[in-house]
Amino acid sequence: MKVATAAYSLDPLKDWAAYAAKLEDWVSRGAETGAEILVFPEYGAMELAMLDGPEAAGDLERSLHAVSDRIGEADALHSELASRYKVHILAASAPVFDEAYGARPVNRARLFSPTGGVGVQDKQIMTRFERDPWDVVPGGPLQLFDTRLGKIGVLICYDSEYPLLARALSEAELILVPSATEALAGYWRVRIGAMARALEQQCVTAMSSIVGPAPWCPAVDENVGMGGIFGPPDRGFPSTGVIAEGTLNTPGWTVGEVDLGRVAEVRADGGVLNRSHWDEQPERVREVTEVTLG
């Protein structure tokens, strides 16, 4: 199958019709590539704040509420587009105020199937900026989505830098990594994390990014990144582990051919068996001997 990951630029949208037209344009162009799953980035939904006006979009706290208030409408649109274009869509993540997790918002991505199925994945570990000044909080637990494409997990941006989260998703054949990074160093931290998780769990990871400036939105005013699809550098995969990568800071889709059957093959009989040998680690780290060298 083909996987498409977005390098997505934010626009100061004037009304709902502009947002709907933009999203349909992106989905239609993604579907035209032959991709069966489209991956939008972390906090790509922040452009919805502009629908409440520049003052709301320019105020951090007001922008969180403005976006959260629109998510129901946005989800209905994503579901309709997934059905119409016959694709799975990981919608751009958004701050969502959910009473189940208290008074502060979670960072939530939503996965839509072409047959009407919907799953949600909340970010697990917050970055420094999300903790203060955003005060975004961890939401619900990790989910493993069983789809007609295969078993899919989602690690939102910073979550991809934590191997135990990916280990909890060790049954996933494809892990989606929507990201938002303001500098090249941040982009590479998440990319290295995504590639490491593909190595450790012998699976495919697909990373999407916000790109370009959005000075009207203090939450994500500067953005650096590109799309990328990665696998374990082993049999049946590129020796670099890079299945596809885009061009830095250039909006558009990055598309890669992915055969999830190769995931099963490399897990069973790869040149290395990282996923199977994972559980040998605890015994080896129970004791560390300190040696002084003169």
Summary of the structure (lengths in Angstrom):
residues: 294
radius of gyration: 19.1
end to end distance: 56.9
largest distance: 71.0
contacts: 1036
relative contact order: 0.15
helix: 40%
strand: 21%
